[in-house]
Amino acid sequence: MTADMTAAPTASVTAAPAATLRVLSVIPPMTQLNTPYPSTAYLTGFLRAQGVAAVQEDLALALILQLLSAAGLQAVHGVILALLPAQRSQRVTRFAERFNSYAESIGPVIAFLQGRDSTLAHRIAGRHWLPEGPRFASLDVYVSPGDVSGADPMAWAFGALGVQDRARHIATLYLNDIADVLKDAVDPRFEFVRYGESLAASQASFDPLAAALAAPANLVDRMLQALTLAALELHQPTVVLLSAPFPGAVYAAFRIAQAIKAVAPQIVTVLGGGYVNTELRTLAEPRVFDHFDYVTLDAGERPLLALLDHLRGRRSAQRLVRTFLREQGTVRYVNFAEPDVPFEQVGTPTWDGLPLDRYLSLLDMLNPMHRLWSDGRWNKLTVAHGCYWKKCSFCDVSLDYIGRYDAASAVTLVDRIEAIVAETGQTGFHFVDEAAPPKSLKALAAELQTRRVGISWWGNIRFEKTFTPELCRQLADSGCIAISGGLEVASDRLLALMNKGVTVAQVARVTKGFADAGVLVHAYLMYGFPTQTVQDTVDALETVRQLFANGCIHSGFFHRFTCTVHSPVGRAPQDYGVQLVPLPPGAFARNDIGFVDPAGVDHDALGVGLKKAVYNFMHGVGLDDDVRMWWDFAVPKARVPRRLIERALAEVALP
């Protein structure tokens, strides 16, 4: 898709009778760049199965490809030239000085990252062709454990033969440099994936977002407007669905809706997605409906069927399902009691209409699991709706996407897999469940093997004892290449407080079973949970060190605990020994909530050492050392026995 980036937006959109509804589902910026966010694929497949004319567009990818083109960079350069020298950051000045190199190289780099010119890897990897900005400074801190000469700072990561991967990492740093220039010169809110996130994330007041939408359109806004109007011209929709999965997609979703209403107010605009489902459950802000006619909650199939019936004149507004609308200036929530569409009957996602050959395989973080999220185009599929455990105290267990568990049969799942492979020609699958149920995975593996369907797949699980070494091998034989799961605080006391339903010893045995089966294992780690002490944190890191040292896990990442209003901690803080900080008044987003922990620990300071340690553990560094070395201030000695994990692996798990 192409569009004029500077001309005033225009479009020719004709109204259609209600009986001939045409639905356009849109992925707004920013989401992943390597693969389509799956919401539109799910909804488009479902609506088509109901006989609805449905199409989809990925405007997140379209915007990035527009910006990261010779013409796009020329437009950015024009913005820079209009700035006074004092307004230009060092990054912007450096970009302007080397603009010709960027303009000449951007097209070939994008082609390489799209897989259309693999031979370019050798030239990129040589580091003599692409201009290098501040992002490349990260390469200077890499030290090979076996080579202290510094002759090749990336040798530890890519070795002598990993030319394609090395080039992909260098090309990703190159794009990140350009993104930084866009942030400094064009839009301070700009980021890949997290565009304008602060305008929406737990933002009780709509004022910041309203002010941003009322401000004069910048270059990025104008590009997005033009792409939006081109999509309207192409598809002539009567209904546009915008799915905002994260706060970083909200600003652009509103900009898209704003552009639609400016030229075709008769088009019905609908907002939904993960962000709405978690943060807008108490929505009372009328100004949202200057841009969107309806806002829907939770799984979209039933609310959409009800809404489309309403638009056809077949049901009243009083019979909408999980839908916000504005009536006489006031926000009203309507939830007519109607059962959700069973997961077995939601149909097969379709990627028809999305440019699958134009996504960018990036290599940003040199973490083997994070690489799967950004490198390669994965067909995203759900094994079951919701979580079969739904007890973890840090999770949004009170919400539909966690609390309503509904599984499909293995036959249905493999039917969907075969249909998706036939449509896309690609056999890689990312199962996007909160925690894929072991019973379903076992049945799925058996069905894949019975039908001799060859795929590669990865996903998230709970490290529960049901995953025996035998089941791990079966899953690996069926195509499982990687597994992630929550070890969280790596402390039996805190795991029990979290109601995680696992122990450290159990996690060790399960992860070792997967690792021995040749499956990459990633551990989600957490710090800052209520009542977590400095001693708890040091002990947790010692446990993680032992898991790496014993070959149980290959990858990990520490996340700071965040309390949400929908989690058990947020709903009953007294049970966890903390006191909530009252939310600010407002009628917009409500999700993250602060709390006061009497433990009084500086978790931010501890987090620096935790992340540094795990990064090194992944590369085999420091696995025999005292974990206190990772902090530049005094912490207590770990109380965890040095052979805790070794002994756990030697034990026989109880049935």
Buried (B, 14 or more C-beta within 10 A) or exposed (E): BEBEBEEEBEBEBEEBEBEEBBBBBBBBBBBBBBBBBBBBBBBBBBBBBEEBBBBBBBBBBBBBBBBBBBBBBEBBBEBBEEBEEEEBBEBBBBBBEBBEBBBEBBBBBBEBBBBEBEEBBEBBBEBEBBBBBEBBEEBEEBBBEEEEEEEBBBBBBBEEEBBBBBBBBBBBBBBBBBBBBBBBBBBEBBBBBBBBBBBBBBBBBBBBBBEBBEEEBBBBBBBBBBBBBBBBBBBBBBBBBBBBBBBBBBBBBBBBBBBBBEBBEEBBBBBBBBBBBBBBBBBBBBBBBEBBBBBBBBBBBBBBBBBBBBBEEEBEBEBBBBBBBBEEEEBBBBBBEBEBBEBBEBBBBBBBBBBBEBBBBBBBBBBBBBBBBBBBBBBBBBBBBBBBBBBBBBBBBBBBBBBBBBBBBBBBBBBBBBBBBEBBEBBBBBBBBBBBBBEBBBBBBBBBBEEEBEBBBBBBBBBBBBBBBEBBBBBBEBBBBBBBBBBBBBBBEBBEBBBBBBBBBBBBBBBBBBBBBEBBBBBBBBBBBBBBBBBBBBBBBBBBBBBBBBBBBBBBBBBEBBBBBBBBBBBEBEEBEBEBEEBEEBBBBBBBBEBEBEBEBEBEEBBEBBBBBBBBBBBEBBEEEEBBEBBEEEBEEBEBEEEBBEEBBEEEEEE
